[in-house]
Amino acid sequence: MAAASAPADNAGMHGHGEYKMPGGKLVVADVAIHHGRLAQVAVSGDFFLEPDEALDAINAALAGQGTDADTEALAAVVQAALPAQVRMYGISADAVAVAVRRAIDATEAA
């Protein structure tokens, strides 16, 4: 009997990651991966962003990033997507990146 093979390039895989920023809030990332790229990203948690549309900008900026991106690269993508007037309460671009990286890693461990 042949062994089942893993999906190529994590096609159709889903991951969940969480990160509690020291002195801050919980950041949760749910990702869908297709052919080695983040096909869909949903960041949530008990933090606050102003304006509310900033969360959509974060999710959109992360979609399309390669699953080989490290936390520094992901944080830079998040930071670049946010206009200067955005206020982040209880989180940072780095915290979002850690949660997303953990979600990616969860798909690779599955």
Order of alpha helices (4+ residues) and beta strands (2+ residues): beta-beta-beta-beta-alpha-alpha-beta-alpha
